[in-house]
Amino acid sequence: MKTKLLFIVWVLASVASIGLIFYVITHGSDADTNNLTGVIGAVWGGTAAFLIGPAWKAMKQWPAPRRRFVLSGVTVFVAVIGFWFWSRVQQTTRLQALFEQAREFEKTAAPKKQRFMQLLSEKQNAKTLPEYLQRCTELEPAIGDYEDAEHQLDNLLGQMQQEIGELKPPGSYGTLLPGLAVLRAVIAKDMAAAEAQKKEIKFAKQLPETPEAQRAQFYTTNIQPLVEQESNIAQKEVAILKDAKSRVSRCPRVRMKVQE
């Protein structure tokens, strides 16, 4: 009676495993699917372990070629499917780790970005030359911190894109690719704007040494084009986010940037 009950459980687990295999092949897997795979695998493996003895007694009465064929087929099937599931679990585990790493990094990078944005706003609102130069001096080191944070975040997003691209099929992770592409495009604009800010500050440092009669011309020739470039970059970034708002609404960070 116990053997029959275990056999029924094993058959049900086998059917569930086959259904899960087809689902993963056609739709992909995620963290929830991996957990379900572990549960079904444990049930299947546990019942199979108890049924090995009775199954072997029954198979000993089969012709040797048939027995070898069945055992070889089962062994190869289990090994291939097991390795395939193990590979996907490893990939999705790496993805989840990258997601968590990005979330934690965002927390530590947020103060740097806020500091940069605050100083940038103060520079843009400067009323006098001394105030403008002072804001440039304060902004310069903040740009370095900001660029470093954006570069590290972009690297994490690039790793996510690569991992999802290598996940066949990508499953629900595939829906994240448009959002990741938007974020990297926005970061690219942020980095371009930061580079323009550095060039502006470099010229701004030369203003005190420039004869007063030539400062207006110096500003018009060297600094004004950079200010216009920064404004143009900001407009392009806003356009990217507006265009992406409806298409990548699944991505929380994109929604947050659009709201900003």
MIDOSE-1310 file (N, C-alpha, C; in nm, 2 decimals, decimal comma, always signed):
residues 260
mktk	+0,08/-0,12/+0,00/+0,00/+0,00/+0,00/+0,09/+0,13/+0,00; +0,19/+0,12/+0,08/+0,28/+0,24/+0,09/+0,35/+0,26/-0,04; +0,40/+0,15/-0,10/+0,46/+0,16/-0,23/+0,37/+0,22/-0,34; +0,25/+0,17/-0,34/+0,15/+0,23/-0,44/+0,13/+0,38/-0,42
llfi	+0,12/+0,42/-0,29/+0,10/+0,56/-0,26/+0,22/+0,64/-0,31; +0,34/+0,59/-0,28/+0,46/+0,66/-0,32/+0,47/+0,67/-0,47; +0,42/+0,56/-0,54/+0,43/+0,56/-0,68/+0,33/+0,66/-0,74; +0,21/+0,67/-0,68/+0,12/+0,77/-0,73/+0,17/+0,92/-0,71
vwvl	+0,24/+0,94/-0,59/+0,30/+1,07/-0,57/+0,41/+1,10/-0,67; +0,49/+0,99/-0,70/+0,60/+1,01/-0,79/+0,54/+1,04/-0,93; +0,43/+0,97/-0,97/+0,38/+0,99/-1,10/+0,32/+1,14/-1,11; +0,26/+1,18/-1,01/+0,21/+1,32/-1,01/+0,32/+1,42/-1,01
asva	+0,43/+1,39/-0,94/+0,54/+1,48/-0,94/+0,61/+1,48/-1,08; +0,61/+1,36/-1,14/+0,67/+1,35/-1,28/+0,59/+1,43/-1,38; +0,45/+1,42/-1,37/+0,37/+1,50/-1,46/+0,39/+1,65/-1,43; +0,40/+1,69/-1,30/+0,42/+1,83/-1,27/+0,56/+1,88/-1,32
sigl	+0,65/+1,79/-1,32/+0,79/+1,82/-1,37/+0,79/+1,84/-1,52; +0,72/+1,75/-1,59/+0,71/+1,77/-1,73/+0,64/+1,90/-1,77; +0,53/+1,92/-1,70/+0,46/+2,05/-1,73/+0,54/+2,17/-1,70; +0,62/+2,16/-1,59/+0,71/+2,28/-1,56/+0,82/+2,29/-1,66
ifyv	+0,87/+2,18/-1,71/+0,97/+2,18/-1,81/+0,92/+2,26/-1,94; +0,80/+2,22/-1,98/+0,75/+2,28/-2,10/+0,72/+2,43/-2,08; +0,67/+2,46/-1,95/+0,65/+2,60/-1,92/+0,77/+2,68/-1,93; +0,88/+2,63/-1,87/+1,01/+2,70/-1,87/+1,06/+2,72/-2,01
ithg	+1,05/+2,61/-2,09/+1,10/+2,62/-2,23/+1,03/+2,72/-2,31; +0,90/+2,74/-2,29/+0,82/+2,83/-2,37/+0,81/+2,97/-2,30; +0,81/+2,98/-2,17/+0,79/+3,11/-2,11/+0,91/+3,16/-2,02; +1,01/+3,07/-2,00/+1,12/+3,11/-1,91/+1,09/+3,09/-1,77
sdad	+1,18/+3,13/-1,68/+1,16/+3,11/-1,54/+1,21/+3,24/-1,47; +1,16/+3,24/-1,34/+1,21/+3,35/-1,25/+1,23/+3,29/-1,11; +1,24/+3,38/-1,02/+1,27/+3,33/-0,88/+1,16/+3,24/-0,83; +1,03/+3,28/-0,85/+0,92/+3,19/-0,81/+0,92/+3,06/-0,88
tnnl	+0,95/+3,06/-1,01/+0,96/+2,93/-1,08/+1,07/+2,84/-1,02; +1,18/+2,91/-0,99/+1,29/+2,83/-0,93/+1,25/+2,77/-0,80; +1,18/+2,84/-0,72/+1,14/+2,78/-0,59/+1,04/+2,67/-0,61; +0,95/+2,68/-0,71/+0,86/+2,57/-0,74/+0,94/+2,45/-0,79
tgvi	+1,04/+2,48/-0,87/+1,12/+2,37/-0,93/+1,19/+2,29/-0,81; +1,24/+2,36/-0,71/+1,30/+2,30/-0,60/+1,20/+2,21/-0,52; +1,08/+2,26/-0,51/+0,98/+2,18/-0,43/+0,94/+2,05/-0,51; +0,91/+2,07/-0,64/+0,87/+1,95/-0,72/+0,99/+1,85/-0,73
gavw	+1,11/+1,91/-0,75/+1,23/+1,82/-0,76/+1,25/+1,74/-0,63; +1,23/+1,81/-0,52/+1,25/+1,74/-0,39/+1,15/+1,62/-0,37; +1,02/+1,65/-0,41/+0,92/+1,55/-0,40/+0,95/+1,43/-0,50; +0,99/+1,47/-0,62/+1,02/+1,37/-0,72/+1,14/+1,28/-0,68
ggta	+1,24/+1,35/-0,63/+1,36/+1,28/-0,59/+1,34/+1,19/-0,47; +1,26/+1,25/-0,37/+1,24/+1,17/-0,25/+1,16/+1,05/-0,27; +1,05/+1,06/-0,35/+0,97/+0,94/-0,38/+1,05/+0,84/-0,47; +1,13/+0,89/-0,56/+1,21/+0,80/-0,65/+1,31/+0,72/-0,57
afli	+1,36/+0,79/-0,46/+1,46/+0,72/-0,38/+1,40/+0,59/-0,31; +1,28/+0,61/-0,26/+1,21/+0,50/-0,20/+1,16/+0,39/-0,30; +1,14/+0,43/-0,42/+1,09/+0,34/-0,52/+1,20/+0,27/-0,60; +1,32/+0,30/-0,57/+1,43/+0,24/-0,65/+1,44/+0,09/-0,63
gpaw	+1,42/+0,05/-0,50/+1,43/-0,09/-0,47/+1,32/-0,17/-0,54; +1,19/-0,14/-0,52/+1,08/-0,21/-0,59/+1,10/-0,20/-0,74; +1,14/-0,09/-0,79/+1,15/-0,08/-0,94/+1,26/-0,17/-0,99; +1,37/-0,18/-0,92/+1,48/-0,26/-0,96/+1,44/-0,41/-0,96
kamk	+1,36/-0,45/-0,86/+1,32/-0,59/-0,85/+1,23/-0,62/-0,98; +1,15/-0,53/-1,01/+1,06/-0,55/-1,13/+1,14/-0,55/-1,26; +1,24/-0,46/-1,27/+1,32/-0,45/-1,39/+1,41/-0,57/-1,41; +1,45/-0,63/-1,30/+1,54/-0,75/-1,31/+1,48/-0,86/-1,40
qwpa	+1,35/-0,86/-1,41/+1,28/-0,96/-1,49/+1,27/-0,93/-1,63; +1,31/-0,80/-1,67/+1,31/-0,76/-1,81/+1,43/-0,82/-1,88; +1,42/-0,83/-2,01/+1,54/-0,86/-2,09/+1,65/-0,76/-2,07; +1,78/-0,81/-2,07/+1,89/-0,72/-2,04/+1,89/-0,60/-2,13
prrr	+1,88/-0,62/-2,27/+1,89/-0,50/-2,36/+1,78/-0,39/-2,32; +1,66/-0,44/-2,29/+1,55/-0,35/-2,26/+1,58/-0,27/-2,13; +1,64/-0,34/-2,04/+1,67/-0,28/-1,91/+1,78/-0,18/-1,92; +1,88/-0,21/-2,00/+1,99/-0,11/-2,03/+1,94/+0,01/-2,10
fvls	+1,85/-0,01/-2,20/+1,79/+0,10/-2,27/+1,71/+0,19/-2,19; +1,63/+0,14/-2,10/+1,54/+0,22/-2,01/+1,63/+0,30/-1,91; +1,72/+0,22/-1,85/+1,81/+0,29/-1,75/+1,90/+0,40/-1,81; +1,95/+0,37/-1,93/+2,03/+0,47/-2,00/+1,95/+0,59/-2,03
gvtv	+1,83/+0,57/-2,09/+1,74/+0,68/-2,13/+1,70/+0,77/-2,01; +1,66/+0,70/-1,90/+1,62/+0,78/-1,78/+1,74/+0,86/-1,73; +1,86/+0,79/-1,72/+1,98/+0,86/-1,67/+2,02/+0,98/-1,75; +2,02/+0,97/-1,88/+2,05/+1,08/-1,97/+1,95/+1,19/-1,96
fvav	+1,82/+1,15/-1,96/+1,71/+1,25/-1,95/+1,72/+1,33/-1,82; +1,74/+1,26/-1,71/+1,75/+1,33/-1,58/+1,87/+1,42/-1,57; +1,98/+1,37/-1,63/+2,11/+1,45/-1,63/+2,09/+1,58/-1,71; +2,04/+1,56/-1,83/+2,03/+1,68/-1,92/+1,93/+1,78/-1,86
igfw	+1,81/+1,74/-1,82/+1,71/+1,83/-1,76/+1,77/+1,89/-1,63; +1,83/+1,81/-1,55/+1,88/+1,86/-1,43/+1,99/+1,97/-1,45; +2,08/+1,94/-1,55/+2,18/+2,04/-1,58/+2,12/+2,17/-1,63; +2,02/+2,15/-1,72/+1,96/+2,27/-1,78/+1,89/+2,36/-1,67
fwsr	+1,81/+2,29/-1,58/+1,75/+2,37/-1,47/+1,85/+2,43/-1,38; +1,96/+2,36/-1,35/+2,07/+2,41/-1,27/+2,13/+2,53/-1,33; +2,15/+2,53/-1,46/+2,21/+2,64/-1,53/+2,12/+2,76/-1,52; +1,98/+2,74/-1,54/+1,89/+2,85/-1,54/+1,88/+2,91/-1,39
vqqt	+1,89/+2,82/-1,30/+1,88/+2,87/-1,16/+2,01/+2,96/-1,13; +2,12/+2,91/-1,18/+2,24/+2,99/-1,16/+2,23/+3,13/-1,23; +2,18/+3,13/-1,35/+2,16/+3,26/-1,42/+2,06/+3,35/-1,35; +1,95/+3,30/-1,31/+1,85/+3,38/-1,24/+1,90/+3,42/-1,10
trlq	+1,98/+3,34/-1,04/+2,03/+3,38/-0,91/+2,13/+3,50/-0,93; +2,21/+3,49/-1,03/+2,30/+3,60/-1,06/+2,22/+3,73/-1,09; +2,11/+3,72/-1,16/+2,03/+3,83/-1,19/+1,97/+3,89/-1,06; +1,92/+3,81/-0,98/+1,86/+3,86/-0,85/+1,96/+3,93/-0,77
alfe	+2,09/+3,87/-0,77/+2,20/+3,93/-0,70/+2,23/+4,07/-0,75; +2,23/+4,08/-0,89/+2,25/+4,21/-0,95/+2,14/+4,31/-0,92; +2,02/+4,27/-0,92/+1,91/+4,35/-0,88/+1,92/+4,41/-0,74; +1,96/+4,32/-0,65/+1,98/+4,36/-0,51/+2,10/+4,45/-0,49
qare	+2,20/+4,42/-0,57/+2,32/+4,51/-0,56/+2,29/+4,65/-0,62; +2,21/+4,65/-0,72/+2,17/+4,78/-0,78/+2,08/+4,86/-0,68; +1,99/+4,79/-0,61/+1,91/+4,86/-0,51/+1,99/+4,92/-0,40; +2,08/+4,84/-0,35/+2,17/+4,88/-0,24/+2,26/+5,00/-0,29
fekt	+2,31/+4,99/-0,41/+2,40/+5,09/-0,46/+2,32/+5,22/-0,47; +2,19/+5,21/-0,52/+2,11/+5,33/-0,53/+2,10/+5,41/-0,40; +2,09/+5,33/-0,29/+2,08/+5,40/-0,16/+2,20/+5,48/-0,13; +2,32/+5,42/-0,15/+2,44/+5,49/-0,12/+2,48/+5,60/-0,22
aapk	+2,43/+5,59/-0,34/+2,46/+5,69/-0,45/+2,36/+5,81/-0,44; +2,25/+5,79/-0,38/+2,14/+5,89/-0,38/+2,20/+6,02/-0,32; +2,27/+6,02/-0,20/+2,32/+6,15/-0,14/+2,42/+6,22/-0,24; +2,50/+6,14/-0,31/+2,59/+6,20/-0,41/+2,52/+6,27/-0,52
kqrf	+2,41/+6,21/-0,57/+2,33/+6,27/-0,68/+2,26/+6,39/-0,62; +2,20/+6,38/-0,51/+2,13/+6,50/-0,45/+2,23/+6,62/-0,43; +2,35/+6,59/-0,38/+2,45/+6,69/-0,36/+2,48/+6,76/-0,49; +2,51/+6,68/-0,59/+2,54/+6,73/-0,72/+2,43/+6,82/-0,78
mqll	+2,30/+6,77/-0,77/+2,19/+6,85/-0,82/+2,17/+6,98/-0,75; +2,19/+6,97/-0,62/+2,18/+7,09/-0,54/+2,28/+7,20/-0,58; +2,41/+7,16/-0,59/+2,51/+7,25/-0,62/+2,50/+7,30/-0,77; +2,45/+7,21/-0,85/+2,42/+7,25/-0,99/+2,32/+7,36/-1,00
sekq	+2,21/+7,34/-0,92/+2,10/+7,44/-0,92/+2,15/+7,58/-0,86; +2,24/+7,57/-0,76/+2,29/+7,69/-0,70/+2,38/+7,76/-0,80; +2,46/+7,69/-0,88/+2,55/+7,75/-0,98/+2,46/+7,82/-1,08; +2,36/+7,76/-1,13/+2,28/+7,81/-1,23/+2,20/+7,94/-1,18
nakt	+2,18/+7,95/-1,05/+2,11/+8,06/-1,00/+2,20/+8,17/-0,94; +2,33/+8,15/-0,96/+2,42/+8,25/-0,91/+2,40/+8,39/-0,98; +2,40/+8,50/-0,90/+2,37/+8,63/-0,94/+2,50/+8,71/-0,98; +2,61/+8,68/-0,91/+2,73/+8,76/-0,93/+2,84/+8,67/-0,97
lpey	+2,95/+8,72/-1,03/+3,07/+8,65/-1,07/+3,13/+8,57/-0,95; +3,16/+8,64/-0,84/+3,22/+8,57/-0,72/+3,13/+8,45/-0,68; +3,00/+8,47/-0,68/+2,91/+8,36/-0,63/+2,92/+8,25/-0,74; +2,92/+8,28/-0,86/+2,93/+8,18/-0,97/+3,06/+8,10/-0,96
lqrc	+3,17/+8,17/-0,94/+3,29/+8,10/-0,92/+3,30/+8,01/-0,80; +3,24/+8,06/-0,69/+3,23/+7,98/-0,57/+3,15/+7,85/-0,59; +3,04/+7,87/-0,66/+2,96/+7,75/-0,68/+3,03/+7,65/-0,77; +3,11/+7,70/-0,87/+3,18/+7,61/-0,96/+3,29/+7,54/-0,88
tele	+3,35/+7,61/-0,78/+3,45/+7,54/-0,70/+3,39/+7,43/-0,61; +3,27/+7,45/-0,56/+3,21/+7,35/-0,48/+3,15/+7,24/-0,56; +3,12/+7,27/-0,69/+3,06/+7,17/-0,77/+3,16/+7,07/-0,83; +3,28/+7,12/-0,85/+3,38/+7,03/-0,92/+3,40/+6,90/-0,86
paig	+3,43/+6,89/-0,72/+3,45/+6,75/-0,67/+3,32/+6,67/-0,66; +3,20/+6,74/-0,66/+3,08/+6,67/-0,66/+3,05/+6,60/-0,79; +3,10/+6,66/-0,90/+3,09/+6,60/-1,03/+3,16/+6,47/-1,04; +3,28/+6,47/-0,98/+3,36/+6,34/-0,98/+3,29/+6,23/-0,91
dyed	+3,23/+6,26/-0,79/+3,15/+6,16/-0,72/+3,03/+6,11/-0,80; +2,96/+6,21/-0,86/+2,84/+6,18/-0,94/+2,88/+6,09/-1,06; +2,98/+6,13/-1,13/+3,02/+6,05/-1,25/+3,06/+5,91/-1,20; +3,13/+5,89/-1,09/+3,17/+5,76/-1,05/+3,05/+5,68/-1,01
aehq	+2,95/+5,74/-0,95/+2,83/+5,66/-0,91/+2,75/+5,62/-1,04; +2,74/+5,71/-1,13/+2,67/+5,68/-1,26/+2,74/+5,58/-1,34; +2,87/+5,58/-1,34/+2,94/+5,48/-1,41/+2,92/+5,34/-1,35; +2,93/+5,33/-1,22/+2,91/+5,20/-1,15/+2,77/+5,15/-1,17
ldnl	+2,67/+5,24/-1,17/+2,53/+5,20/-1,19/+2,51/+5,15/-1,34; +2,57/+5,22/-1,43/+2,56/+5,18/-1,57/+2,63/+5,04/-1,59; +2,74/+5,02/-1,52/+2,80/+4,89/-1,53/+2,71/+4,78/-1,48; +2,64/+4,80/-1,37/+2,55/+4,70/-1,32/+2,43/+4,68/-1,41
lgqm	+2,38/+4,78/-1,47/+2,27/+4,77/-1,57/+2,32/+4,69/-1,69; +2,44/+4,72/-1,73/+2,50/+4,64/-1,85/+2,51/+4,50/-1,82; +2,55/+4,46/-1,70/+2,56/+4,32/-1,66/+2,42/+4,26/-1,66; +2,32/+4,33/-1,61/+2,18/+4,28/-1,62/+2,14/+4,25/-1,76
qqei	+2,16/+4,34/-1,85/+2,13/+4,32/-1,99/+2,19/+4,20/-2,05; +2,32/+4,18/-2,01/+2,39/+4,07/-2,07/+2,34/+3,94/-2,01; +2,31/+3,93/-1,88/+2,26/+3,81/-1,82/+2,12/+3,78/-1,88; +2,03/+3,88/-1,89/+1,90/+3,85/-1,95/+1,91/+3,81/-2,10
gelk	+2,01/+3,87/-2,17/+2,03/+3,83/-2,31/+2,07/+3,68/-2,32; +2,15/+3,63/-2,23/+2,20/+3,50/-2,23/+2,10/+3,40/-2,17; +1,99/+3,45/-2,11/+1,89/+3,36/-2,06/+1,79/+3,32/-2,17; +1,79/+3,20/-2,21/+1,70/+3,15/-2,32/+1,60/+3,04/-2,27
ppgs	+1,47/+3,07/-2,27/+1,41/+3,20/-2,31/+1,42/+3,30/-2,19; +1,41/+3,43/-2,21/+1,43/+3,52/-2,10/+1,31/+3,52/-2,00; +1,19/+3,48/-2,05/+1,07/+3,48/-1,96/+1,04/+3,62/-1,92; +0,99/+3,64/-1,80/+0,94/+3,77/-1,75/+1,06/+3,87/-1,74
ygtl	+1,18/+3,82/-1,73/+1,30/+3,91/-1,73/+1,31/+3,99/-1,86; +1,26/+3,93/-1,97/+1,27/+4,00/-2,10/+1,19/+4,14/-2,10; +1,09/+4,15/-2,01/+1,01/+4,27/-2,01/+1,10/+4,39/-1,94; +1,21/+4,35/-1,88/+1,29/+4,45/-1,81/+1,39/+4,52/-1,91
lpgl	+1,41/+4,45/-2,03/+1,51/+4,50/-2,12/+1,48/+4,64/-2,17; +1,36/+4,68/-2,21/+1,33/+4,82/-2,25/+1,36/+4,92/-2,14; +1,32/+4,89/-2,02/+1,35/+4,98/-1,91/+1,50/+4,99/-1,88; +1,57/+4,88/-1,89/+1,72/+4,89/-1,87/+1,78/+4,98/-1,98
avlr	+1,74/+4,96/-2,11/+1,79/+5,04/-2,22/+1,76/+5,19/-2,19; +1,64/+5,22/-2,15/+1,61/+5,36/-2,12/+1,70/+5,42/-2,01; +1,72/+5,34/-1,90/+1,80/+5,39/-1,79/+1,95/+5,41/-1,84; +2,00/+5,33/-1,92/+2,14/+5,34/-1,97/+2,14/+5,46/-2,06
avia	+2,04/+5,49/-2,14/+2,04/+5,60/-2,23/+2,03/+5,73/-2,14; +1,96/+5,73/-2,04/+1,95/+5,85/-1,95/+2,08/+5,87/-1,88; +2,15/+5,76/-1,83/+2,28/+5,77/-1,77/+2,38/+5,83/-1,87; +2,37/+5,79/-1,99/+2,46/+5,84/-2,09/+2,45/+5,99/-2,11
kdma	+2,32/+6,04/-2,10/+2,30/+6,18/-2,11/+2,35/+6,25/-1,98; +2,33/+6,19/-1,87/+2,38/+6,24/-1,74/+2,53/+6,26/-1,75; +2,60/+6,16/-1,80/+2,75/+6,16/-1,81/+2,79/+6,27/-1,91; +2,72/+6,28/-2,02/+2,76/+6,39/-2,11/+2,74/+6,53/-2,05
aaea	+2,63/+6,54/-1,97/+2,61/+6,67/-1,91/+2,72/+6,70/-1,80; +2,76/+6,60/-1,73/+2,86/+6,61/-1,63/+3,00/+6,65/-1,70; +3,02/+6,59/-1,82/+3,14/+6,63/-1,89/+3,14/+6,77/-1,93; +3,02/+6,82/-1,98/+3,01/+6,96/-2,02/+3,02/+7,05/-1,90
qkke	+2,98/+7,01/-1,78/+2,99/+7,09/-1,66/+3,14/+7,10/-1,63; +3,22/+7,00/-1,64/+3,36/+7,00/-1,61/+3,43/+7,10/-1,71; +3,39/+7,10/-1,83/+3,45/+7,19/-1,93/+3,42/+7,34/-1,89; +3,29/+7,36/-1,85/+3,25/+7,49/-1,82/+3,33/+7,54/-1,70
ikfa	+3,34/+7,46/-1,60/+3,42/+7,50/-1,48/+3,56/+7,53/-1,51; +3,62/+7,45/-1,61/+3,76/+7,48/-1,65/+3,77/+7,62/-1,71; +3,68/+7,66/-1,79/+3,68/+7,79/-1,84/+3,65/+7,90/-1,74; +3,55/+7,86/-1,65/+3,51/+7,96/-1,54/+3,63/+8,00/-1,46
kqlp	+3,72/+7,90/-1,43/+3,84/+7,93/-1,35/+3,93/+8,04/-1,42; +3,92/+8,05/-1,55/+4,00/+8,15/-1,62/+3,94/+8,29/-1,62; +3,82/+8,30/-1,57/+3,75/+8,43/-1,57/+3,82/+8,54/-1,49; +3,86/+8,50/-1,36/+3,93/+8,61/-1,28/+4,05/+8,66/-1,34
etpe	+4,13/+8,58/-1,42/+4,25/+8,62/-1,48/+4,23/+8,70/-1,61; +4,11/+8,69/-1,66/+4,07/+8,75/-1,79/+4,04/+8,90/-1,77; +4,10/+8,99/-1,84/+4,07/+9,13/-1,83/+3,92/+9,16/-1,83; +3,88/+9,25/-1,75/+3,74/+9,27/-1,73/+3,67/+9,31/-1,86
aqra	+3,74/+9,39/-1,95/+3,69/+9,43/-2,07/+3,66/+9,31/-2,17; +3,74/+9,20/-2,15/+3,73/+9,09/-2,24/+3,64/+8,97/-2,18; +3,59/+8,99/-2,06/+3,52/+8,88/-1,99/+3,39/+8,84/-2,06; +3,32/+8,94/-2,11/+3,19/+8,92/-2,18/+3,22/+8,83/-2,30
qfyt	+3,32/+8,87/-2,38/+3,35/+8,80/-2,50/+3,40/+8,66/-2,47; +3,48/+8,65/-2,36/+3,53/+8,52/-2,32/+3,42/+8,43/-2,28; +3,32/+8,48/-2,21/+3,20/+8,40/-2,17/+3,12/+8,36/-2,29; +3,10/+8,45/-2,38/+3,02/+8,42/-2,50/+3,08/+8,32/-2,58
tniq	+3,21/+8,32/-2,59/+3,29/+8,23/-2,68/+3,31/+8,09/-2,62; +3,34/+8,09/-2,49/+3,38/+7,96/-2,43/+3,27/+7,90/-2,34; +3,20/+7,98/-2,26/+3,11/+7,92/-2,16/+2,97/+7,91/-2,21; +2,92/+8,01/-2,28/+2,78/+8,01/-2,33/+2,75/+7,89/-2,41
plve	+2,84/+7,85/-2,51/+2,81/+7,73/-2,58/+2,79/+7,60/-2,50; +2,87/+7,59/-2,39/+2,86/+7,48/-2,30/+2,73/+7,48/-2,22; +2,69/+7,60/-2,18/+2,56/+7,62/-2,11/+2,45/+7,57/-2,20; +2,45/+7,61/-2,32/+2,35/+7,57/-2,42/+2,36/+7,42/-2,44
qesn	+2,48/+7,37/-2,45/+2,49/+7,22/-2,46/+2,43/+7,15/-2,35; +2,45/+7,20/-2,23/+2,39/+7,13/-2,11/+2,24/+7,14/-2,11; +2,19/+7,25/-2,15/+2,04/+7,27/-2,16/+1,99/+7,17/-2,27; +2,06/+7,16/-2,38/+2,01/+7,07/-2,49/+2,02/+6,92/-2,44
iaqk	+2,12/+6,89/-2,37/+2,13/+6,75/-2,32/+2,01/+6,72/-2,22; +1,98/+6,82/-2,13/+1,87/+6,80/-2,04/+1,74/+6,78/-2,11; +1,72/+6,86/-2,22/+1,60/+6,85/-2,30/+1,59/+6,71/-2,37; +1,70/+6,66/-2,42/+1,70/+6,53/-2,48/+1,67/+6,42/-2,38
evai	+1,72/+6,44/-2,25/+1,70/+6,34/-2,15/+1,55/+6,33/-2,11; +1,49/+6,45/-2,10/+1,34/+6,46/-2,07/+1,26/+6,39/-2,18; +1,31/+6,41/-2,31/+1,24/+6,35/-2,42/+1,24/+6,20/-2,42; +1,36/+6,15/-2,38/+1,38/+6,01/-2,37/+1,28/+5,95/-2,26
lkda	+1,27/+6,02/-2,15/+1,19/+5,97/-2,04/+1,04/+5,98/-2,08; +1,00/+6,09/-2,14/+0,86/+6,10/-2,18/+0,82/+6,00/-2,28; +0,91/+5,97/-2,38/+0,88/+5,87/-2,48/+0,87/+5,73/-2,41; +0,95/+5,71/-2,31/+0,96/+5,57/-2,24/+0,85/+5,56/-2,14
ksrv	+0,78/+5,66/-2,10/+0,69/+5,66/-1,98/+0,58/+5,55/-2,00; +0,52/+5,55/-2,12/+0,41/+5,45/-2,14/+0,46/+5,31/-2,18; +0,58/+5,31/-2,24/+0,63/+5,18/-2,29/+0,70/+5,10/-2,19; +0,76/+5,16/-2,08/+0,83/+5,09/-1,98/+0,78/+5,12/-1,84
srcp	+0,65/+5,12/-1,83/+0,59/+5,15/-1,70/+0,62/+5,05/-1,59; +0,67/+4,93/-1,63/+0,70/+4,83/-1,53/+0,83/+4,86/-1,45; +0,91/+4,95/-1,50/+1,03/+4,98/-1,44/+1,02/+5,10/-1,34; +1,03/+5,07/-1,21/+1,00/+5,17/-1,11/+1,10/+5,29/-1,12
rvrm	+1,22/+5,27/-1,15/+1,32/+5,38/-1,15/+1,29/+5,47/-1,27; +1,24/+5,42/-1,38/+1,20/+5,51/-1,49/+1,09/+5,59/-1,45; +0,99/+5,54/-1,38/+0,87/+5,61/-1,34/+0,92/+5,73/-1,24; +1,01/+5,69/-1,16/+1,07/+5,79/-1,06/+1,13/+5,91/-1,14
kvqe	+1,21/+5,88/-1,24/+1,28/+5,98/-1,31/+1,19/+6,07/-1,39; +1,08/+6,01/-1,44/+0,99/+6,09/-1,52/+0,92/+6,18/-1,42; +0,88/+6,14/-1,30/+0,82/+6,22/-1,21/+0,91/+6,34/-1,16; +1,04/+6,31/-1,16/+1,13/+6,42/-1,12/+1,12/+6,53/-1,22
